[in-house]
C-alpha cells in the first residue's frame, strides 16, 4: 500500500443569493427531507436564519444556508457545500485518508447531481466558488520509525515555533488554575489559517469506531485555509474557473502549503540532544561569532522548552540574531528543538523528512 500523501481532506464551495431566494431553497430542502428522510435540518440557535443540512449516515457532503451581509439594503445569504471528497466519491465512511485527484474530480462531478435532487434552483446556482480548503498529511509513526514514541514526537512538535499573527489555543485548567494546551494537540489559529497537529488515530477510534485498521500512532498535520487565505493562494480569487478550483485542490498545492507551514512551525532538520547538536556545530569549525550564535540559540530554546517560548524572552535586536540562527540551523539539517536528556535518545528523525524517504523508497520498489 502506498504511503500517505499530501492531499485535501475537506473543501467548501459557496455561492450567494438574495434574501428572497433563501427561503425558497430552504423550502426545497424541507420537501426533500419529508419525501426521502435522507437529510436532517439543524437550526443554528446562535445565528437566526442560518441552517445546516446533513445526510443521515454521512455522505461526505453538508449544506449550509447562512446570512452573510447587507448590500444596498438587501440581505445577502451564502449557500455552502462542505465536501469530504474521499467519502463523497467512494460512497463509504473514510475519514482518515485524503482524496487523490481522481476522487476530487468525482466528488466535484457528483455535487451538482446531489443539488439537482433537492432543488432545481439550487442546481442552477452552479458553478460555486471555492471558500475554504483543508489540506492534510498523515504520519504513521509505526512505519516511519523515527526513533521515538508518538507521545515524544508530539512533545517535540509542541516545542516548535508559533508564527507571527498566530496564537495557540488553550483552555483553563481547574487543577493548575491556569490556561493550558492539550498535550495531544498543537492547535494554532490566525484570522485566515488554522494549523492543527494532533493524534488522528485516537480521535478516529473514538469518533468513528467502524473505520477499520486505524493505527494509534498516527499524527496528522492539517492546514485549514479560510477564505482570505484561499484568495491569497488562488490566482483568480473572485472568478470561478475550473482551472482555479483544480489548482486549489491539486496535490502540488497541498504539498506546497503543508510543507511551508511544517517548516515554519516544526522546522527542518533531525532532532539531537543539546550536547550532540553542539558537537555537530563545533565540528563545522565556523567562525567564533557564528558558532556562538548557533550554540546560544540552541541553549535558550532548550532552557525555554521551545522556540516560541524562547522568542518571548528576546528583545528586537536579539530576535533578529535568533531568526538568523534558526535559518542557519535549518541549512545544517539540525532541528533547533533538542531531545530532553532524560529520554536517553541520541537522535530522532524529522517527520517530514522521514516521510519523504519512505515515499522515495516505495517508488523505487514499485
Secondary structure, 3 states (H helix, E strand, C coil): CCCCCCEEEEEEEEEEEEHHHHHHHHHHHHHHHHHHCCEEEEECCCCCCCEEEEECCCCCEEEEEEEEEEECCEEEEEEEEEECHHHHHHCCCCCCCCECHHHHHHHHHHHHHHHHHHCHHHHHCCCCEEEEEEEEEEEEHHHHCCCCCHHHHHHHHHCCCCCCCCEECCEEECCCCEEECCCCEEEEECCCEEEEEEEHHHHHHHHCCCCCCCCCCEEEEEEEECHHHHHHHCCCCCCCCHHHHHHHCCHHHHHHHHHHHHHHHCCCCEEEEHHHHHHHHHHCCCCHHHHHHHHHHHHHHHHHCCHHHHHCCCCHHHHHHHHHHHHHHHHHCECCCCECHHHCCCEECCHHHHHHHHHHHHHHHC
